[in-house]
């Protein structure tokens, strides 16, 4: 799949922008703080209905305007698909083929993207929250059901936390609603955890050989999903639910003391092992970057397998962060098959045919000029 045309109205620093793209590689050149990443972000938002940079969606709307709009013409293997996302103070409205979608979970997944930005290098060495977000965003693209289950879980977590906070400091909690929320919470949590285990198996299948290749056949990568509850991935959902129920019973005195839910997928983590060593703790910067790159390339292959066509790749100021060898490996992998968007301050030093054949866009103070070929 590829995006053929992008139109922005009142988005970030763009009052109006209308661009057509190459189905292969598109490079946005310019100094920092000129608007390159805003274009990249808008493609991501068009796909995922949320930004990778901010949770405050008012920031996406141009200053002093009431709304912002992103429109895209997407070419998929079965034909042309117009997408539209309108952002306002009242919320978001999404349209697929000019038809408004009643739920955003029905919209997400129409256009698949893989984003690789400098902050993604922190997926390996950063906080568990970053890794959970990575999991949720990637699973959500290929499984709308997961998004629905995740939203249900988050709602129940909020309700359960509210009652724990209300009763904080008590030695016991006798509340029928708390019991109801806990029962529903367990069922929702198990659905999320079970799907995460399934996704990790798929990701491992693709990431291990990719990492082996990038490391010149020297390193074996293992990715493990680590539920804070200590569940086994081979258990049935019923076994998981029984185990989680027991864990929550044991944790209730500590939860009442702190006023929050301490066990569940909102506290889980990923672990990356290279040759059986934890990369986060013991890996070199090069190993951490190879692991992050392997994850992104594995995502491309996984999405391709699950949806039947390659996603769009967004490389936001990341090529300069990779050494020549990893840079070449990345560009060789995407060559001719994956529509790719690159932002960079300069293409000097990037010696690769893929870049030389790219469509070039020069960005300066919120205006974009197409380089004539």
LOTORLUM-838625 format. One record per residue (C-alpha): residue number from 1; residue in one letter; x, y, z. Coordinates in steps of 0.1 Angstrom, whole numbers, always signed. Each point is the difference from the previous one (the first is absolute). Example, Ala and Ser with C-alpha at 12.3 -4.5 7.8 and 13.67 -1.06 7.14 Angstrom:
! residues 2
GUVEX   resi   resn       u       v       w
GUVEX      1      A    +123     -45     +78
GUVEX      2      S     +14     +34      -7
***
This chain:
! residues 373
GUVEX   resi   resn       u       v       w
GUVEX      1      X      +0      +0      +0
GUVEX      2      X     +11     +36      -4
GUVEX      3      X     -14     +35      +5
GUVEX      4      X      -3     +18     -33
GUVEX      5      X     -11     +34     +13
GUVEX      6      X      -2     +19     +33
GUVEX      7      X     -20     +31      +8
GUVEX      8      X      +4     +19     +32
GUVEX      9      X     -23     +28     +12
GUVEX     10      X      +9     +19     +32
GUVEX     11      X     +24     -27     +11
GUVEX     12      X     +28     +11     +23
GUVEX     13      X     +19     +28     -19
GUVEX     14      X     -17      -8     -33
GUVEX     15      X     -31     +21      -9
GUVEX     16      X      -3     -19     -32
GUVEX     17      X     +22     -27     -17
GUVEX     18      X      -7     -23     -30
GUVEX     19      X     +27     -25     -10
GUVEX     20      X      +3     -29     -23
GUVEX     21      X     +25     -28      +8
GUVEX     22      X     +22     -26     -17
GUVEX     23      X     -12     -36      +8
GUVEX     24      X     +37      -7      +8
GUVEX     25      X     +20     +25     +21
GUVEX     26      X      -7     +36     +10
GUVEX     27      X     +26     +21     +17
GUVEX     28      X      -8     +32     +20
GUVEX     29      X     +30     +22      +2
GUVEX     30      X      +4     +30     +23
GUVEX     31      X     +14     +15     +32
GUVEX     32      X     -15      -9     +33
GUVEX     33      X     -33     +16     +11
GUVEX     34      X     -11      +8     -35
GUVEX     35      X     -29     -25      -2
GUVEX     36      X     +15     -32     -14
GUVEX     37      X     -11     -22     +30
GUVEX     38      X     -35     +16      -2
GUVEX     39      X      -6     -15     -34
GUVEX     40      X     +13     -33     +12
GUVEX     41      X     -21      +2     +31
GUVEX     42      X     -32      +8     -21
GUVEX     43      X      +5     -33     -20
GUVEX     44      X      +3     -19     +33
GUVEX     45      X     -31     +18     +14
GUVEX     46      X     -20      -8     -32
GUVEX     47      X      +8     -37      +6
GUVEX     48      X      -2      -3     +38
GUVEX     49      X     -24     +29      +9
GUVEX     50      X     +25     +11     +26
GUVEX     51      X     +34     +16      +1
GUVEX     52      X     +33     -17      +9
GUVEX     53      X     +12     +33     +14
GUVEX     54      X     -27     +13     +23
GUVEX     55      X     -31     -12     +18
GUVEX     56      X     -15     +36      -1
GUVEX     57      X     -17      +0     -33
GUVEX     58      X      -8     +37      +1
GUVEX     59      X     +37      +5      -8
GUVEX     60      X      -6     -15     -34
GUVEX     61      X     -24     +28     -10
GUVEX     62      X     +15     +31     -14
GUVEX     63      X      +2     +29     +25
GUVEX     64      X     -32     +19      +4
GUVEX     65      X     -20     -23     -23
GUVEX     66      X     -30     -20     +10
GUVEX     67      X      +8     -32     -19
GUVEX     68      X     +27     -18     -19
GUVEX     69      X      -4     -25     -28
GUVEX     70      X     +21     -27     -16
GUVEX     71      X     -10     -16     -33
GUVEX     72      X     +18     -28     -18
GUVEX     73      X      -5     -20     -32
GUVEX     74      X     +12     -35      +7
GUVEX     75      X      +7     -26     -27
GUVEX     76      X      -5     -36     +12
GUVEX     77      X      +1     -32     -20
GUVEX     78      X     -37      +0      -4
GUVEX     79      X      -2     +37     -11
GUVEX     80      X      -2     +36     +10
GUVEX     81      X     -10      +9     +36
GUVEX     82      X      -6     +36     +12
GUVEX     83      X      +6      +6     +37
GUVEX     84      X      -9     +31     +20
GUVEX     85      X      +5     +10     +36
GUVEX     86      X     -14     +32     +15
GUVEX     87      X     +13     +13     +33
GUVEX     88      X     -19     +24     +22
GUVEX     89      X      -6     +10     +36
GUVEX     90      X     -30     -24      -1
GUVEX     91      X     +21     -29     -10
GUVEX     92      X      +9     -19     -32
GUVEX     93      X     -21     -10     -30
GUVEX     94      X     +13     -26     -23
GUVEX     95      X     -12      -9     -35
GUVEX     96      X      +9     -30     -22
GUVEX     97      X     -10      +4     -36
GUVEX     98      X     -20     +31     +10
GUVEX     99      X     -20     -20     +25
GUVEX    100      X      +2     +11     +37
GUVEX    101      X     +11     -27     +23
GUVEX    102      X     -19      -4     +33
GUVEX    103      X     +30     -14     +18
GUVEX    104      X     +37      +8      -4
GUVEX    105      X      +8     -37      +4
GUVEX    106      X     -18      -5     -33
GUVEX    107      X     +22     +26     -16
GUVEX    108      X     +34     -10     +12
GUVEX    109      X     +16     -26     -21
GUVEX    110      X     -12     +14     -34
GUVEX    111      X     +35     +13      -6
GUVEX    112      X     +29     -17     +17
GUVEX    113      X     +31     +19     +10
GUVEX    114      X     +33      -8     +17
GUVEX    115      X     +16     +30     +17
GUVEX    116      X     +37      +0      +8
GUVEX    117      X     +11     +32     +19
GUVEX    118      X     +30      +7     +23
GUVEX    119      X     -23      -6     +30
GUVEX    120      X      -6     -36     -13
GUVEX    121      X     +36      -7      +8
GUVEX    122      X     -12      +3     +36
GUVEX    123      X     -25     -29      -4
GUVEX    124      X     +29     -22     +11
GUVEX    125      X     +16     +22     +27
GUVEX    126      X     -29     +22     +10
GUVEX    127      X     -28      -4     +24
GUVEX    128      X     -26     -29      +1
GUVEX    129      X     -26     +25     -10
GUVEX    130      X     +17      +6     -34
GUVEX    131      X      +1     -38      -6
GUVEX    132      X     -37      -4      +9
GUVEX    133      X      -9     +28     -23
GUVEX    134      X     +20     -16     -28
GUVEX    135      X     -19     -33      +6
GUVEX    136      X     -34     +17      +1
GUVEX    137      X      +5     +21     -32
GUVEX    138      X     +14     -29     -21
GUVEX    139      X     -26     -26     +11
GUVEX    140      X     -28     +26      -5
GUVEX    141      X     +10      +4     -37
GUVEX    142      X      -6     -37      -8
GUVEX    143      X     -28      -7     +25
GUVEX    144      X     -29     +24      +5
GUVEX    145      X     -14     -24     +26
GUVEX    146      X     +31      +6     +21
GUVEX    147      X      -6     +37      +0
GUVEX    148      X     -35      -5     +12
GUVEX    149      X     +12     -24     +27
GUVEX    150      X     +27     +24     +11
GUVEX    151      X     -25     +29      +3
GUVEX    152      X     -23     -22     +20
GUVEX    153      X     +29     -10     +23
GUVEX    154      X     +11     +37      +4
GUVEX    155      X     -35     +10      +9
GUVEX    156      X      -3     -27     +27
GUVEX    157      X     +34      +8     +13
GUVEX    158      X     -11     +36      +5
GUVEX    159      X     -32     -11     +18
GUVEX    160      X     +19     -25     +22
GUVEX    161      X     +27     +26      +9
GUVEX    162      X     -27     +26      +9
GUVEX    163      X     -14     -23     +26
GUVEX    164      X     +34      -9     +13
GUVEX    165      X      +9     +37      +3
GUVEX    166      X     -33      +7     +17
GUVEX    167      X      +7     -28     +26
GUVEX    168      X     +38      +7      +3
GUVEX    169      X     +14      -8     +34
GUVEX    170      X     -28     -24     +10
GUVEX    171      X     +10     -36     +11
GUVEX    172      X     -28     -16     -20
GUVEX    173      X     -25      +9     -27
GUVEX    174      X     -36     -13      +0
GUVEX    175      X     -16     +14     -31
GUVEX    176      X     -21     -19     -25
GUVEX    177      X      +9     +23     -29
GUVEX    178      X     +37      -6      +8
GUVEX    179      X      -5     -37      -4
GUVEX    180      X     -19      +5     -32
GUVEX    181      X     +27     +23     -14
GUVEX    182      X     +27     -25     +10
GUVEX    183      X     -17     -29     -17
GUVEX    184      X      -5     +20     -32
GUVEX    185      X     +36     +14      +3
GUVEX    186      X     +14     -36      +2
GUVEX    187      X     -19     -11     -32
GUVEX    188      X     +12     +32     -19
GUVEX    189      X     +35      -3     +13
GUVEX    190      X      +3     -36     -11
GUVEX    191      X     -11      +8     -36
GUVEX    192      X     +27     +27      -2
GUVEX    193      X     +27     -22     +14
GUVEX    194      X      -9     -30     -21
GUVEX    195      X      +1     +21     -32
GUVEX    196      X     +34     +15     +10
GUVEX    197      X     +14     -35      +5
GUVEX    198      X     -12      -9     -35
GUVEX    199      X     +15     +31     -16
GUVEX    200      X     +33      -5     +17
GUVEX    201      X      +2     -35     -15
GUVEX    202      X      -5     +15     -35
GUVEX    203      X     +24     +28      +6
GUVEX    204      X     +27     -25     +13
GUVEX    205      X      -5     -21     -31
GUVEX    206      X     +10     +30     -22
GUVEX    207      X     +24     +19     +22
GUVEX    208      X     +24     -28      +9
GUVEX    209      X     +12      -7     -36
GUVEX    210      X      +1     +37      -8
GUVEX    211      X     +22      +7     +30
GUVEX    212      X     +22     -30      -8
GUVEX    213      X      +6     +15     -34
GUVEX    214      X      +7     +36     +11
GUVEX    215      X     +24     -13     +27
GUVEX    216      X     +19     -19     -27
GUVEX    217      X     -12     -33     +13
GUVEX    218      X     +15      +6     +35
GUVEX    219      X     -31      +7     +22
GUVEX    220      X     -32     -17      +8
GUVEX    221      X     -29     +22     +11
GUVEX    222      X     -28     -11     +23
GUVEX    223      X     -30     +21      +8
GUVEX    224      X     -20      -8     +31
GUVEX    225      X     -32     +14     +13
GUVEX    226      X      +2      +3     +38
GUVEX    227      X     -34      +3     +17
GUVEX    228      X      +5     +15     +35
GUVEX    229      X     -24     -28     +12
GUVEX    230      X     +25     -27     -12
GUVEX    231      X     -24     -18     -24
GUVEX    232      X     +11     -28     -23
GUVEX    233      X      -6      +6     -38
GUVEX    234      X     -12     -37      -4
GUVEX    235      X     -29      +3     +24
GUVEX    236      X     -36      +1     -11
GUVEX    237      X     -19     +32      +5
GUVEX    238      X     -19     -17     +29
GUVEX    239      X     +33      -9     +17
GUVEX    240      X     +12     +36      -5
GUVEX    241      X     -32     +14     +15
GUVEX    242      X      +2     -23     +31
GUVEX    243      X     +36      +9      +5
GUVEX    244      X      -6     +38      -3
GUVEX    245      X     -30      -3     +24
GUVEX    246      X     +23     -16     +27
GUVEX    247      X     +27     +26      -6
GUVEX    248      X     -24     +29      +4
GUVEX    249      X     -14     -15     +32
GUVEX    250      X     +35      -2     +14
GUVEX    251      X      +8     +36     -12
GUVEX    252      X     -31     +16     +14
GUVEX    253      X     +15     +12     +33
GUVEX    254      X     +29     +17     -19
GUVEX    255      X     -25     +14     -25
GUVEX    256      X     -21     +15     +28
GUVEX    257      X     +31     +15     +16
GUVEX    258      X     +11     +16     -33
GUVEX    259      X     -35      +7     -15
GUVEX    260      X      +8     -16     -35
GUVEX    261      X      -2     -33     -18
GUVEX    262      X     +35     -16      +2
GUVEX    263      X      -5     -30     -23
GUVEX    264      X     -10      -1     -36
GUVEX    265      X     +11      +7     -36
GUVEX    266      X      +4     +37      +8
GUVEX    267      X     +31     -10     +20
GUVEX    268      X     +15     -27     -22
GUVEX    269      X     +32      +3     -20
GUVEX    270      X     +21     -15     -28
GUVEX    271      X     +35     -14      +3
GUVEX    272      X     +26      -2     -28
GUVEX    273      X     +27     -26      +3
GUVEX    274      X     +30      -3     -23
GUVEX    275      X     +20     -32      +4
GUVEX    276      X     -19      -4     +33
GUVEX    277      X     +11     +33     +14
GUVEX    278      X     -25     +28      +8
GUVEX    279      X      +7     +27     -27
GUVEX    280      X     -16     +28     +22
GUVEX    281      X     +25      -7     +28
GUVEX    282      X     +31     -15     -16
GUVEX    283      X      -3      +9     -37
GUVEX    284      X     +23     +25     -17
GUVEX    285      X     -16     +30     -18
GUVEX    286      X      +6     -18     -33
GUVEX    287      X     -18     -31     +12
GUVEX    288      X     -29     +21     +13
GUVEX    289      X      -3     +18     -33
GUVEX    290      X      +2     -33     -20
GUVEX    291      X     -28     -14     +22
GUVEX    292      X     -22     +31      -6
GUVEX    293      X      +7      -2     -38
GUVEX    294      X      -8     -37      +0
GUVEX    295      X     -33      +7     +17
GUVEX    296      X     -10     +25     -26
GUVEX    297      X     +10     -22     -30
GUVEX    298      X     -19     -29     +17
GUVEX    299      X     -31     +22      +3
GUVEX    300      X      +1      +6     -38
GUVEX    301      X      +1     -37      -7
GUVEX    302      X     -26      -8     +27
GUVEX    303      X     -25     +25     -14
GUVEX    304      X      +6     -12     -35
GUVEX    305      X      -8     -35     +11
GUVEX    306      X     -31      +9     +20
GUVEX    307      X     -16     +25     -24
GUVEX    308      X     +14     -13     -34
GUVEX    309      X     +19     +32     -10
GUVEX    310      X     +30     +20     +12
GUVEX    311      X      -6     +29     +24
GUVEX    312      X     +13     +36      -5
GUVEX    313      X     +33      +7     +17
GUVEX    314      X      +6     +33     +17
GUVEX    315      X     +37      +7      +9
GUVEX    316      X      +0     +32     +20
GUVEX    317      X     +36     +14      +4
GUVEX    318      X     +12     -36      +7
GUVEX    319      X     +25      -7     -28
GUVEX    320      X     +26     +24     +15
GUVEX    321      X      -4     -20     +33
GUVEX    322      X     +11     -33     -17
GUVEX    323      X     +35      -9     -12
GUVEX    324      X      +7      -7     -36
GUVEX    325      X      -4     -38      +3
GUVEX    326      X     -34      +2     +17
GUVEX    327      X     -11     +29     -23
GUVEX    328      X      +8     -22     -31
GUVEX    329      X     -18     -30     +15
GUVEX    330      X     -31     +21      +6
GUVEX    331      X      +0     +16     -35
GUVEX    332      X      +8     -34     -17
GUVEX    333      X     -30     -16     +18
GUVEX    334      X     -25     +27     -11
GUVEX    335      X     +13      +5     -35
GUVEX    336      X     -27      +0     -26
GUVEX    337      X     -26     -17     +22
GUVEX    338      X     -10     +23     +29
GUVEX    339      X     -11     +36      -5
GUVEX    340      X     +23     +19     +22
GUVEX    341      X      +0     +36     +14
GUVEX    342      X     +33     +14     +13
GUVEX    343      X      +7     +32     +18
GUVEX    344      X     +36     +12      +3
GUVEX    345      X     +20     +32      +1
GUVEX    346      X     +23     -13     -28
GUVEX    347      X      +4     -30     -23
GUVEX    348      X     +38      +5      +0
GUVEX    349      X     +16     -31     +14
GUVEX    350      X     -29     -22     -10
GUVEX    351      X     +15     -19     -28
GUVEX    352      X     -27     -22     -14
GUVEX    353      X     -19      -4     -33
GUVEX    354      X     -33      +1     +19
GUVEX    355      X      +6     +36     +11
GUVEX    356      X     +14     +11     -34
GUVEX    357      X     -33     -12     -16
GUVEX    358      X     -22     +17     +25
GUVEX    359      X     -26     +28      -5
GUVEX    360      X     +14     +30     +19
GUVEX    361      X     -20     +26     +20
GUVEX    362      X     +16     +31     +14
GUVEX    363      X     -16     +13     +32
GUVEX    364      X      +6     +36     +12
GUVEX    365      X     -21     +19     +25
GUVEX    366      X     -31     -20      -6
GUVEX    367      X      +1      -1     -38
GUVEX    368      X      +9     -30     -21
GUVEX    369      X     +16      +2     -34
GUVEX    370      X      +2     -31     -23
GUVEX    371      X     +34      -4     -16
GUVEX    372      X      -4      -4     -37
GUVEX    373      X     +16     -31     -15
***
